[in-house]
């Protein structure tokens, strides 16, 4: 991990994600690219009257000033390499384009998480949207989260992924923080048959052995969960085991997992109270 992309809308939610990124950048060390998108919502009439251009120029000037102030403050106080870039257009498209342009290794974004009420989830909505389209891992940092060194990382899976790129992203972050990894498998009690419980338990044990051989020295804990509501069951485990980060796989462009729908990763971005690491499944980008 050499470059971290951090989108901001200058909100406290985005500031919290930037603080998280700064802590990671100091550990690596890695450079940060801070980006902001100026969106225009003026109508055709204002455009015709020549107001839109003047308004956009003012917005660009103010955004550039804010970006540079944040950049300079971090350089001075944190001794972290950071650059600032300004975009115009649409937030999601610009973030995904910036990933390619800057060759970023990870995107760190803020989300309102479980604290966001009606009318307060705009940035969280954009974060959830990016998690499903990004080609690199995305870390969604809740507004209410206070930084601490993550000791417990939970990886929820029902497909027992063996893609080296996917696993290297997960275990690389675990090595960075010297964290334990909890491999959690979920069986839906409402739709599963008896054989599913047995198969999942057997596959989980085999998967733990596989990971132990591939990543020697990494502490791995496994758990087979069951229930009728995935998110609630997972949250119970998170609370009981002091989980610091939840990791999930984003299944892109229509591919459906056998047991966990890809929309779950987007849903978790709205409800999580701890950072959510979403890793793109590049092996299943089409079906």
HUUR-V823620 format. One record per pair of residues at least 24 apart in sequence whose ideal C-beta (glycine too) atoms are under 10 Angstrom apart, sorted by the first residue. I is the first residue (numbers start at 1). J is the second residue. D is the distance in Angstrom with one decimal. If there is no record, write none. Layout:
BEGIN
I,J,D
I,J,D
END
This chain:
BEGIN
1,25,9.1
1,27,9.5
1,28,5.7
1,29,9.8
1,30,5.4
1,104,9.4
1,105,4.5
1,106,6.0
1,136,9.8
1,137,9.1
1,169,9.0
1,172,7.0
1,173,8.0
1,176,7.5
2,28,7.4
2,29,8.9
2,30,5.4
2,31,6.8
2,103,8.3
2,104,9.0
2,105,5.9
2,106,9.8
3,28,9.7
3,30,6.2
3,31,5.3
3,32,7.7
3,33,6.3
3,81,9.3
3,83,9.7
3,99,9.7
3,102,6.1
3,103,6.3
3,104,4.9
3,105,5.5
3,106,8.1
3,136,9.7
4,28,8.4
4,30,5.5
4,31,7.1
4,32,5.0
4,33,7.1
4,34,9.4
4,80,9.6
4,82,9.2
4,102,9.6
4,104,6.7
4,105,7.0
4,106,5.6
4,107,7.8
4,108,5.9
4,139,9.0
5,32,8.0
5,33,5.1
5,34,8.4
5,35,6.7
5,85,9.4
5,95,7.3
5,96,10.0
5,98,5.8
5,99,6.0
5,101,9.6
5,102,6.1
5,103,9.5
5,104,3.8
5,105,8.4
5,106,7.2
5,107,4.8
5,108,7.4
5,109,8.9
5,134,9.4
5,136,8.1
5,138,9.3
6,32,5.8
6,33,7.0
6,34,5.2
6,35,7.2
6,36,9.9
6,70,9.8
6,82,8.7
6,84,9.9
6,95,9.9
6,104,9.3
6,106,9.6
6,107,7.6
6,108,5.2
6,109,7.4
6,110,9.0
6,139,9.9
6,141,9.8
7,33,9.5
7,34,8.1
7,35,5.3
7,36,7.3
7,37,7.4
7,87,9.3
7,91,7.0
7,92,9.4
7,94,8.0
7,95,5.1
7,98,7.7
7,107,7.2
7,108,8.6
7,109,5.6
7,110,8.5
7,123,9.1
7,126,8.1
7,127,8.6
7,130,7.9
8,34,6.1
8,35,7.2
8,36,5.4
8,37,9.3
8,63,9.8
8,66,8.7
8,67,7.9
8,70,7.5
8,84,9.3
8,109,8.8
8,110,7.9
8,123,9.4
9,36,7.0
9,37,8.1
9,39,9.4
9,63,9.8
9,91,7.8
9,109,9.9
9,110,8.3
9,122,8.4
9,123,5.8
9,126,8.4
10,36,7.1
10,62,9.6
10,63,8.0
10,66,5.6
10,67,8.7
10,70,8.2
11,110,7.1
11,112,9.4
11,120,9.9
11,122,9.2
11,123,6.2
11,143,8.5
12,110,8.3
12,143,6.8
13,109,9.0
13,110,3.8
13,111,7.0
13,112,6.0
13,113,8.8
13,115,9.2
13,116,8.4
13,120,8.8
13,121,9.9
13,122,9.5
13,123,5.3
13,124,7.7
13,127,9.0
13,141,8.5
13,142,8.4
13,143,4.4
13,144,9.4
14,70,9.9
14,108,9.9
14,109,7.5
14,110,4.4
14,111,9.7
14,123,6.7
14,127,9.7
14,141,9.2
14,143,9.2
15,70,8.4
15,110,7.5
15,143,9.4
16,110,5.6
16,111,9.4
16,113,10.0
16,141,5.8
16,142,7.7
16,143,5.9
16,144,8.2
16,145,6.4
16,146,8.5
16,147,8.6
17,107,9.5
17,108,5.2
17,109,5.5
17,110,3.8
17,111,8.0
17,123,9.4
17,127,8.7
17,139,7.9
17,140,8.0
17,141,4.2
17,142,9.1
17,143,9.0
17,145,9.0
17,275,9.0
18,70,7.5
18,74,7.8
18,82,9.2
18,108,7.7
18,109,9.7
18,110,8.0
18,141,8.9
19,74,9.5
19,78,9.4
19,108,9.8
19,110,9.7
19,141,8.4
19,145,9.4
19,146,9.1
19,147,6.2
20,108,5.9
20,109,9.8
20,110,8.7
20,139,7.2
20,141,4.7
20,142,9.9
20,145,7.4
20,146,9.8
20,147,6.0
20,275,6.9
21,74,9.6
21,80,8.8
21,82,9.1
21,106,8.7
21,107,9.4
21,108,4.4
21,109,9.5
21,139,8.3
21,141,8.4
22,74,6.3
22,77,9.2
22,78,5.3
22,79,9.9
22,80,5.7
22,82,8.3
22,108,9.6
22,147,8.9
23,78,9.0
23,80,9.5
23,147,5.4
23,148,9.4
23,149,8.4
24,80,9.8
24,106,8.2
24,108,7.4
24,139,8.4
24,147,9.6
24,173,8.8
24,176,7.4
24,177,8.9
25,74,9.1
25,78,7.9
25,79,9.8
25,80,4.8
25,81,7.5
25,82,7.8
25,108,9.6
26,78,6.8
26,79,7.8
26,80,6.2
27,149,8.8
27,176,6.0
27,177,7.8
28,80,9.8
28,105,9.5
28,176,7.2
29,79,9.2
29,80,7.5
29,81,7.5
30,80,8.5
30,81,7.9
30,104,9.9
30,105,7.6
30,106,8.7
30,176,10.0
31,80,7.7
31,81,4.0
31,82,6.8
31,83,7.3
31,102,9.3
31,104,9.6
32,71,8.9
32,74,7.5
32,78,9.5
32,80,6.2
32,81,6.9
32,82,4.3
32,83,7.5
32,84,9.3
32,104,9.6
32,108,8.7
33,81,9.7
33,82,7.6
33,83,5.6
33,84,7.8
33,85,6.3
33,98,7.0
33,99,9.6
33,101,9.1
33,102,4.8
33,103,9.6
33,104,6.4
33,107,9.8
34,67,6.4
34,68,9.9
34,70,6.4
34,71,6.2
34,74,8.2
34,82,6.1
34,83,7.1
34,84,4.8
34,85,7.3
34,86,9.8
35,67,8.3
35,83,9.4
35,84,7.5
35,85,4.7
35,86,7.4
35,87,6.2
35,91,9.5
35,94,7.0
35,95,7.1
35,97,9.7
35,98,5.2
35,99,9.9
35,101,9.7
35,102,8.3
35,104,9.7
35,107,9.8
36,60,9.9
36,63,5.3
36,64,8.7
36,66,7.5
36,67,5.6
36,70,9.3
36,84,7.8
36,85,7.9
36,86,5.7
36,87,7.0
36,88,9.9
36,91,9.2
36,94,9.1
37,63,8.7
37,85,9.8
37,86,8.0
37,87,4.6
37,88,6.8
37,89,6.4
37,90,7.1
37,91,4.7
37,92,9.0
37,93,8.7
37,94,4.7
37,95,7.7
37,98,9.2
37,126,9.6
38,62,8.9
38,63,5.4
38,64,9.3
38,86,6.9
38,87,7.2
38,88,5.0
38,89,8.3
38,91,9.9
38,94,9.7
39,87,9.5
39,88,7.7
39,89,7.3
39,90,6.9
39,91,6.7
39,94,9.4
40,88,7.3
40,89,8.5
56,88,7.3
59,88,8.8
60,86,6.7
60,88,7.3
63,87,9.5
63,88,9.4
90,126,9.5
91,122,9.7
91,123,8.9
91,125,9.9
91,126,5.2
91,127,9.8
91,129,8.6
91,130,8.3
92,125,9.7
92,126,6.1
92,127,9.5
92,129,5.1
92,130,5.8
92,132,9.7
92,133,6.9
92,134,9.5
93,130,10.0
93,133,9.1
95,126,8.1
95,127,9.5
95,129,9.2
95,130,5.4
95,133,8.8
95,134,7.7
95,138,9.2
96,129,9.8
96,130,7.1
96,133,5.7
96,134,6.4
96,135,7.7
96,136,9.7
99,130,9.1
99,133,9.6
99,134,6.3
99,135,6.4
99,136,5.7
99,138,9.4
100,135,7.7
100,136,9.4
103,136,9.4
104,134,9.3
104,135,9.6
104,136,6.0
104,137,9.8
105,136,6.0
105,137,7.8
105,169,8.8
105,172,9.6
106,134,9.2
106,136,5.8
106,137,4.9
106,138,7.3
106,139,6.4
106,169,8.3
106,173,8.6
106,277,8.8
106,279,9.8
107,131,8.7
107,134,5.8
107,135,9.8
107,136,6.3
107,137,7.4
107,138,4.6
107,139,7.2
107,140,9.2
107,278,9.3
108,137,9.4
108,138,7.7
108,139,4.7
108,140,8.2
108,141,6.4
108,275,8.7
108,277,9.9
109,134,9.7
109,138,6.5
109,139,7.4
109,140,5.8
109,141,7.1
109,269,8.9
110,140,7.6
110,141,5.6
110,142,7.8
110,143,6.4
110,145,9.2
111,139,9.9
111,140,4.4
111,141,6.8
111,142,5.8
111,143,7.1
111,145,9.4
111,268,9.6
111,269,5.3
111,270,7.3
111,271,9.5
111,272,7.3
111,275,9.2
111,276,7.7
112,142,7.3
112,143,5.2
112,144,8.8
112,269,9.4
112,270,7.6
112,271,9.9
113,140,7.7
113,141,8.4
113,142,3.1
113,143,6.0
113,144,6.5
113,145,7.5
113,268,9.3
113,269,7.8
113,270,7.1
113,271,6.8
113,272,5.1
113,273,5.8
113,274,8.4
113,275,9.3
113,276,8.5
114,142,6.9
114,143,9.1
114,144,7.5
114,235,9.4
114,270,8.0
114,271,5.3
114,272,6.7
114,273,4.8
114,274,9.7
115,142,6.9
115,143,5.4
115,144,4.8
115,145,9.6
115,273,7.9
116,142,8.7
116,143,7.0
116,144,9.5
116,270,7.2
116,271,9.2
121,269,9.7
121,270,6.5
124,269,6.4
124,270,5.7
124,271,9.5
124,272,9.7
125,266,9.2
125,269,8.7
125,270,7.9
126,269,9.8
127,266,9.1
127,269,5.4
127,270,8.9
127,276,9.0
127,278,9.5
128,263,9.4
128,265,8.1
128,266,4.2
128,267,7.7
128,268,8.5
128,269,4.0
128,270,6.3
128,276,9.6
128,278,9.2
129,266,7.5
129,269,9.0
130,250,9.8
130,266,9.8
130,269,9.0
130,278,8.8
131,248,8.9
131,250,5.5
131,252,9.9
131,262,9.8
131,265,5.7
131,266,6.2
131,268,8.9
131,269,5.9
131,276,7.9
131,277,9.7
131,278,4.2
131,279,9.6
131,280,8.6
132,250,5.5
132,251,8.6
132,252,6.4
132,253,8.8
132,262,7.0
132,263,8.5
132,265,7.1
132,266,6.0
132,269,9.5
132,278,8.2
132,280,8.8
133,250,8.4
133,252,7.1
133,253,8.8
133,280,8.6
134,250,7.6
134,252,8.9
134,278,7.6
134,279,9.5
134,280,5.9
135,252,8.7
135,280,5.8
135,282,7.1
135,285,8.8
136,169,8.4
136,278,10.0
136,279,8.8
136,280,6.9
136,282,9.8
137,166,9.2
137,169,5.2
137,170,8.5
137,172,9.5
137,173,8.0
137,247,8.7
137,250,9.1
137,277,6.1
137,278,6.6
137,279,4.9
137,280,7.0
138,250,7.8
138,265,9.3
138,269,8.7
138,276,8.3
138,277,7.6
138,278,4.7
138,279,8.3
138,280,8.1
139,173,8.7
139,245,7.9
139,247,9.4
139,275,5.5
139,276,7.1
139,277,5.3
139,278,7.7
140,246,9.5
140,265,9.4
140,266,9.9
140,268,8.1
140,269,4.8
140,270,9.4
140,272,6.8
140,274,9.8
140,275,6.6
140,276,4.4
140,277,8.1
140,278,7.0
141,245,9.9
141,272,9.3
141,274,8.9
141,275,5.1
141,276,8.3
142,269,9.1
142,270,9.9
142,271,9.3
142,272,5.8
142,273,5.7
142,274,6.8
142,275,7.1
142,276,8.2
143,273,9.8
144,273,6.7
144,274,9.6
145,244,9.6
145,272,8.9
145,273,7.2
145,274,6.3
145,275,6.3
147,275,9.6
148,244,7.1
149,176,9.9
149,177,6.0
149,178,8.2
149,179,8.4
149,244,8.1
150,174,8.7
150,176,9.1
150,177,4.8
150,178,9.3
150,179,5.3
150,180,9.7
150,243,8.8
150,244,3.7
150,245,4.9
150,274,8.5
150,275,7.6
150,277,9.6
151,177,7.2
151,178,7.9
151,179,5.5
151,180,6.7
151,242,7.5
151,243,9.2
151,244,5.9
151,245,9.5
152,177,9.6
152,179,6.3
152,180,5.5
152,181,8.3
152,182,6.4
152,219,9.7
152,221,8.5
152,238,9.0
152,241,6.3
152,242,5.6
152,243,4.9
152,244,5.1
152,245,7.7
152,246,10.0
152,274,9.7
153,177,7.5
153,179,4.7
153,180,7.1
153,181,5.2
153,182,6.9
153,183,9.9
153,243,7.4
153,244,6.8
153,245,4.8
153,246,7.9
153,247,5.9
153,275,9.6
153,277,7.6
154,180,9.6
154,181,7.8
154,182,4.5
154,183,8.3
154,184,5.8
154,221,9.2
154,223,8.8
154,234,7.8
154,237,7.2
154,238,6.5
154,241,7.7
154,243,4.6
154,244,8.6
154,245,7.2
154,246,5.0
154,247,6.6
154,248,9.0
154,274,9.2
154,277,9.6
155,181,5.9
155,182,6.8
155,183,5.5
155,184,6.8
155,185,9.9
155,211,9.6
155,220,9.4
155,245,9.4
155,246,8.2
155,247,4.5
155,248,7.6
155,249,8.7
155,277,8.6
155,279,9.0
156,182,8.9
156,183,8.5
156,184,4.9
156,185,7.9
156,186,6.7
156,223,9.9
156,225,8.7
156,230,8.3
156,234,6.2
156,237,9.1
156,238,10.0
156,246,6.8
156,247,7.3
156,248,5.4
156,249,8.5
156,260,7.2
156,264,8.4
156,265,9.4
156,268,8.9
157,183,6.9
157,184,7.5
157,185,6.6
157,186,8.8
157,204,9.4
157,207,8.3
157,247,8.8
157,248,7.8
157,249,6.6
157,257,8.7
157,259,9.4
157,260,7.8
158,184,9.5
158,185,5.9
158,186,6.3
158,187,8.2
158,188,9.4
158,196,9.9
158,200,7.4
158,203,9.1
158,204,9.8
158,230,9.7
158,249,9.8
158,257,6.1
158,258,6.0
158,259,3.9
158,260,5.2
159,185,9.6
159,203,9.6
159,207,9.9
159,249,7.5
159,251,8.8
159,257,5.6
159,258,6.7
159,259,8.1
159,260,8.1
159,281,8.5
159,284,9.0
160,185,8.1
160,200,9.4
160,203,5.7
160,204,7.7
160,206,7.9
160,207,4.5
160,208,9.8
160,210,8.0
160,211,9.4
161,207,8.9
161,249,6.4
161,279,8.7
161,281,7.4
161,283,8.2
161,284,9.8
162,207,8.5
162,210,7.0
162,211,9.0
162,214,8.5
162,283,9.3
163,249,9.2
163,279,9.4
163,281,7.3
163,282,7.3
163,283,4.9
163,284,9.0
164,214,8.4
164,283,10.0
165,279,8.9
165,280,9.1
165,281,9.6
165,282,6.4
165,283,8.1
166,249,6.8
166,279,5.6
166,280,8.0
166,281,6.5
166,282,7.5
166,283,7.4
167,210,9.7
167,211,7.6
167,214,7.0
167,215,7.7
167,279,9.0
168,214,9.6
168,215,9.2
168,279,9.9
169,247,8.7
169,249,10.0
169,277,8.3
169,279,5.1
169,280,8.8
170,211,9.7
170,215,9.4
170,247,5.6
170,249,9.2
170,277,7.5
170,279,6.3
171,211,8.1
171,214,8.2
171,215,5.0
171,218,6.1
171,220,9.5
172,215,9.8
173,245,7.8
173,247,7.9
173,277,6.8
173,279,9.4
174,215,8.3
174,218,6.4
174,219,8.6
174,220,9.3
174,245,9.2
174,247,9.0
175,215,8.5
175,217,9.1
175,218,7.5
177,244,8.2
177,245,8.2
178,218,9.8
178,219,9.2
179,218,9.1
179,219,8.2
179,244,7.2
179,245,7.6
180,218,8.2
180,219,4.2
180,220,7.4
180,221,6.1
180,241,9.6
180,243,9.8
180,244,9.8
181,211,8.1
181,215,8.6
181,218,6.5
181,219,7.0
181,220,5.3
181,221,7.2
181,222,9.4
181,245,9.9
181,247,8.3
182,219,9.6
182,220,8.0
182,221,4.7
182,222,7.5
182,223,6.3
182,237,7.8
182,238,9.3
182,241,6.6
182,243,6.7
182,246,9.5
182,247,9.5
183,207,6.6
183,208,6.5
183,211,7.2
183,220,6.2
183,221,7.2
183,222,4.8
183,223,7.4
183,224,9.7
183,247,9.9
184,221,9.0
184,222,7.6
184,223,5.0
184,224,7.9
184,225,5.9
184,233,9.3
184,234,7.1
184,237,6.4
184,238,9.5
184,241,9.5
184,243,9.3
184,246,9.2
184,247,9.9
185,222,7.7
185,223,7.5
185,224,5.2
185,225,6.9
185,226,9.2
185,259,8.6
185,260,9.7
186,223,9.5
186,224,8.1
186,225,4.9
186,226,7.0
186,227,7.5
186,230,5.5
186,231,9.9
186,233,6.5
186,234,7.1
186,237,9.5
186,259,6.7
186,260,6.8
186,264,9.7
187,224,7.0
187,225,7.3
187,226,4.4
187,227,8.3
187,230,9.9
187,233,9.7
187,259,7.4
188,226,7.6
188,227,7.6
188,228,7.0
188,229,8.9
188,230,7.1
188,233,9.4
188,259,6.4
188,260,9.0
189,226,5.4
189,227,6.0
189,228,5.3
189,229,9.6
189,233,9.4
190,227,8.9
190,228,5.0
190,229,9.1
191,228,9.2
191,259,8.4
192,226,7.7
192,259,8.1
196,226,9.4
196,258,9.6
196,259,8.3
197,224,7.8
197,226,6.9
200,224,5.9
200,225,9.6
200,226,8.7
200,259,8.5
230,259,8.7
230,260,6.7
230,261,8.9
230,264,6.4
230,267,9.2
230,268,9.5
231,264,7.3
231,267,6.7
231,268,6.9
231,271,6.5
231,272,9.4
232,271,9.9
234,264,9.2
234,268,8.3
234,272,9.9
235,268,9.6
235,271,8.1
235,272,8.9
235,273,8.5
238,272,8.8
238,273,8.2
238,274,7.0
239,273,9.3
242,274,9.9
243,274,6.6
244,274,6.0
244,275,7.5
245,272,9.6
245,274,6.2
245,275,4.9
245,276,7.5
245,277,5.6
246,272,6.4
246,273,9.8
246,274,6.4
246,275,7.5
246,276,5.2
246,277,6.9
246,278,9.3
247,275,9.4
247,276,7.8
247,277,4.2
247,278,7.8
247,279,6.5
248,276,7.0
248,277,7.4
248,278,5.8
248,279,7.4
249,277,9.9
249,278,7.6
249,279,5.4
249,280,7.7
249,281,4.9
249,283,9.8
249,284,9.0
250,278,4.8
250,279,6.8
250,280,5.3
250,281,6.4
251,280,8.8
251,281,5.2
251,283,9.8
251,284,5.9
251,285,8.9
251,287,9.4
252,280,6.2
252,281,6.5
252,282,8.0
252,284,7.2
252,285,5.0
252,286,8.3
253,284,8.5
253,285,5.6
253,286,5.7
253,287,7.9
254,284,9.3
254,285,9.2
254,286,7.4
254,287,5.8
255,281,7.2
255,283,9.2
255,284,4.2
255,285,7.4
255,286,7.3
255,287,4.8
256,284,9.4
256,287,8.0
257,281,8.9
257,284,8.7
END
